[in-house]
Amino acid sequence: MTAWHPGLYVVATPLGNLGDLSPRAQDALRLASLIAAEDTRVTGRLARAAGSRARLVSLTEHNVRERTPEVLEAAAAGIAVLASDAGTPGVSDPGARLVAAAHRAGVRVIPVPGPSALAAALSVSGFDAQVAVFAGFLPRKAGERRAALARLAGPDRVVVCFEAPGRLAALLREAADVLGDPEAVVARELTKIHEEVVRGRTSELADRFAAARGECTVVIGPTAEAPAAADAQELLGAFKRAGARRGAAAAEVARLTGAPRGELYAAWDRLNGGAHETG
């Protein structure tokens, strides 16, 4: 039998299939005096179905600082719930900042585990890597995204990220170019009516999902090797466009590709149109 203590309950909610809401999650919603969520309309439907009369407050990237005191006050006095629109709160959403504030304030934090797009996608990917790197949403700009892929991927790991459907094909093409066309899995609309889980080379998946819709989680499998030295100048240009300093960019590209730093400094100066930078 569950003992319910005052605190902040971090409650995982269904990705799409309402049957995935656990009995304990339903109890937490029902017993809470306050529920904080990004979209109170979505979570409100779950709360009402659970018989909850809790007050719902929105918790977004823009108001998390001002909302935190009232949520922590409710959590110190009784049961307060943090929920996301779908999946596990605190994973690539503003909930992490609320949880960190709860720890600093000495408020008890209790997980109510359940659905997670990250864990679900990994479980159906079939990649047997020892390391999984979660990248959240990769940068929107192509150059920064390519640099991030090169930095995160490797022969000993998988990279898991979320992506908007309109940028999915671009991400997959860039992964094919930068990483040597590794295998990947696209998990689209997990647990929903139009769910798809497809594995293949990133170049093939880019064509297949050129007009994707819905929520997408991507698992990029291990690369055959680190990016080739021939990619060094392209990566260097990506770091430059992202605003990196020459020294830091050269050091990172040298680590990724094995290219000599001296050559990278010279290549950086050529990218600057011949202007010399010492930073």
C-alpha positions in Angstrom: 0.0 0.0 0.0 1.4 3.4 -1.0 2.2 5.9 1.8 1.5 9.4 0.6 3.8 12.1 2.1 3.9 15.8 1.5 6.2 16.6 -1.5 6.5 17.2 -5.2 5.4 14.2 -7.1 6.9 13.9 -10.6 4.3 12.0 -12.5 4.8 10.4 -15.9 1.7 10.6 -18.2 0.8 8.7 -21.3 2.5 9.5 -24.6 -0.8 8.9 -26.3 -2.4 5.7 -25.1 -4.4 6.6 -22.0 -4.2 2.9 -20.9 -0.6 3.6 -20.0 -1.5 5.9 -17.0 -0.6 3.8 -14.0 -2.9 3.3 -11.0 -0.3 5.1 -8.8 -0.2 8.1 -11.2 -4.0 8.3 -11.1 -3.9 8.3 -7.3 -1.3 11.1 -7.3 -3.4 13.2 -9.6 -6.5 12.5 -7.5 -4.9 13.3 -4.1 -3.0 16.4 -5.3 -4.0 19.9 -4.2 -2.1 21.5 -7.1 -0.9 20.1 -10.5 1.7 22.0 -12.5 1.9 21.2 -16.2 2.9 22.8 -19.5 -0.5 22.4 -21.1 -3.2 22.4 -18.4 -5.8 21.4 -21.0 -4.1 18.1 -21.7 -3.3 17.3 -18.1 -6.6 18.6 -17.0 -8.4 15.9 -18.9 -6.3 13.2 -17.2 -6.9 14.8 -13.8 -10.6 14.9 -14.3 -10.6 11.3 -15.4 -8.7 10.4 -12.2 -11.3 12.2 -10.1 -9.0 15.1 -9.2 -10.2 18.4 -7.9 -6.7 19.9 -7.8 -5.9 23.4 -8.9 -4.0 23.4 -12.2 -1.3 25.9 -13.0 0.7 26.2 -16.2 4.5 25.8 -16.0 6.3 27.0 -19.1 9.8 28.1 -20.0 8.6 31.7 -19.6 6.9 31.5 -16.2 8.7 28.7 -14.3 10.6 31.1 -12.1 7.4 33.0 -10.9 5.4 29.8 -10.6 8.0 27.9 -8.5 7.2 29.4 -5.1 3.5 28.6 -5.1 4.2 25.0 -6.3 6.8 24.4 -3.6 4.5 25.9 -1.0 1.8 23.4 -2.0 4.4 20.6 -2.0 5.6 21.5 1.5 2.1 21.4 2.9 0.7 18.4 1.0 0.8 16.7 -2.4 1.8 18.7 -5.4 2.2 17.1 -8.8 4.5 18.0 -11.7 3.3 16.5 -15.0 4.3 17.0 -18.6 2.0 17.0 -21.7 3.2 13.5 -22.4 5.9 11.3 -20.9 8.2 11.9 -18.0 8.5 15.5 -16.7 11.9 17.1 -16.4 13.2 15.5 -19.6 13.7 18.3 -22.1 11.0 20.5 -20.5 11.0 23.3 -17.9 10.1 20.9 -15.1 13.7 20.2 -14.4 14.1 23.8 -13.0 11.2 23.3 -10.6 12.7 20.0 -9.4 16.1 21.6 -8.8 14.4 24.4 -6.8 12.6 21.8 -4.7 15.9 20.1 -3.9 17.4 23.4 -2.9 14.4 24.2 -0.7 14.5 20.9 1.1 11.2 19.8 -0.4 10.8 16.1 -0.8 10.8 15.0 -4.5 9.0 11.7 -5.3 9.1 10.0 -8.7 5.9 8.3 -10.1 7.6 6.6 -13.1 5.9 5.5 -16.3 5.8 6.4 -20.0 9.0 8.0 -21.5 9.6 8.6 -25.2 13.3 8.3 -24.5 13.1 4.9 -22.8 10.4 3.7 -25.2 12.5 4.6 -28.3 15.6 3.0 -26.9 13.7 -0.2 -26.1 12.6 -0.7 -29.7 15.8 0.5 -31.4 17.7 -2.8 -31.1 21.1 -1.1 -30.6 23.3 -2.9 -28.2 25.5 0.1 -27.2 26.8 0.5 -23.6 26.3 4.3 -23.7 23.2 6.3 -24.6 23.5 10.1 -25.0 20.3 12.1 -24.7 20.5 15.3 -26.7 17.0 16.6 -26.2 16.2 18.9 -29.2 19.3 19.5 -31.3 20.0 23.1 -32.5 17.7 24.5 -35.2 20.5 25.9 -37.3 22.1 23.4 -39.7 25.7 24.2 -39.0 25.2 24.0 -35.2 23.2 20.8 -35.6 26.0 19.2 -37.7 28.6 20.2 -35.1 26.5 18.8 -32.3 26.0 15.4 -34.2 29.8 15.2 -34.7 30.4 16.0 -31.0 27.8 13.6 -29.6 28.0 10.5 -31.8 30.6 7.7 -31.7 31.3 4.1 -32.3 30.5 3.1 -28.7 27.2 4.9 -28.2 23.8 5.8 -29.5 22.4 9.3 -29.6 18.7 9.9 -28.7 17.0 13.1 -29.6 13.6 14.7 -30.1 12.8 16.4 -33.4 10.0 18.4 -34.9 8.5 16.7 -38.0 9.4 19.6 -40.3 13.1 19.3 -39.4 13.3 15.5 -39.2 14.5 14.8 -42.8 17.2 17.5 -42.5 18.5 16.0 -39.3 18.7 12.6 -40.9 20.5 13.8 -44.0 23.0 15.7 -41.9 23.6 12.6 -39.8 24.2 10.7 -43.0 26.7 13.3 -44.2 28.5 13.9 -41.0 28.5 10.4 -39.4 29.0 8.2 -42.4 25.3 7.2 -42.8 24.8 5.0 -39.7 21.7 3.1 -38.9 19.0 4.9 -37.0 15.5 4.4 -35.7 12.7 6.8 -36.1 9.9 6.3 -33.5 7.0 8.5 -34.6 3.7 9.0 -32.7 4.7 6.4 -30.0 1.7 4.5 -28.6 -0.8 6.5 -30.8 -3.0 5.2 -33.7 -0.4 6.1 -36.4 2.6 4.8 -34.5 5.7 4.0 -36.6 9.0 2.5 -35.5 11.3 2.2 -38.5 15.0 1.3 -38.6 17.4 1.9 -41.5 20.3 4.0 -42.8 19.9 7.6 -42.0 19.9 8.5 -45.8 17.0 6.1 -46.4 15.0 7.3 -43.4 15.5 10.9 -44.6 13.6 10.1 -47.8 10.9 8.0 -46.0 10.2 10.8 -43.5 10.5 13.8 -45.8 6.9 14.7 -45.0 6.6 13.4 -41.5 3.9 14.4 -39.1 3.5 14.1 -35.3 6.0 13.7 -32.5 9.3 12.1 -33.4 12.1 10.5 -31.4 15.3 9.5 -33.2 17.9 7.0 -32.1 21.1 7.3 -34.0 23.1 4.1 -33.8 26.9 3.7 -33.3 29.0 5.2 -36.0 31.6 3.1 -37.9 34.3 5.4 -36.7 34.9 9.0 -35.7 34.3 11.6 -38.4 37.0 11.5 -41.1 39.7 14.2 -41.2 38.2 15.3 -44.6 35.3 16.6 -42.6 37.5 18.8 -40.5 37.0 22.0 -42.5 33.3 21.6 -42.7 33.1 21.1 -38.9 35.4 24.1 -38.4 33.0 26.2 -40.4 30.1 25.0 -38.4 31.8 26.0 -35.1 32.6 29.4 -36.6 29.0 30.0 -37.6 27.9 29.0 -34.1 30.1 31.7 -32.7 33.0 29.7 -31.3 36.5 31.1 -30.7 39.3 29.8 -33.0 41.3 28.0 -30.2 38.3 26.2 -28.8 37.0 25.3 -32.2 40.3 24.0 -33.4 40.8 21.9 -30.2 37.3 20.3 -30.5 37.7 19.6 -34.3 41.1 18.1 -33.7 39.7 15.8 -31.0 36.8 14.7 -33.3 38.8 14.2 -36.5 42.4 13.8 -35.7 43.4 16.8 -37.9 46.5 18.7 -36.7 45.7 21.9 -34.8 48.2 24.0 -36.9 46.3 23.1 -40.0 43.0 23.9 -38.4 44.3 27.4 -37.3 45.3 28.1 -40.9 41.9 26.8 -42.2 40.1 29.0 -39.7 42.0 32.1 -40.9 41.0 31.2 -44.5 37.4 31.0 -43.4 37.8 34.5 -42.0 38.9 35.7 -45.5 42.5 35.9 -44.5 42.0 37.8 -41.2 44.1 36.5 -38.4 42.5 35.7 -35.0 44.5 34.7 -32.0 41.7 33.6 -29.7 
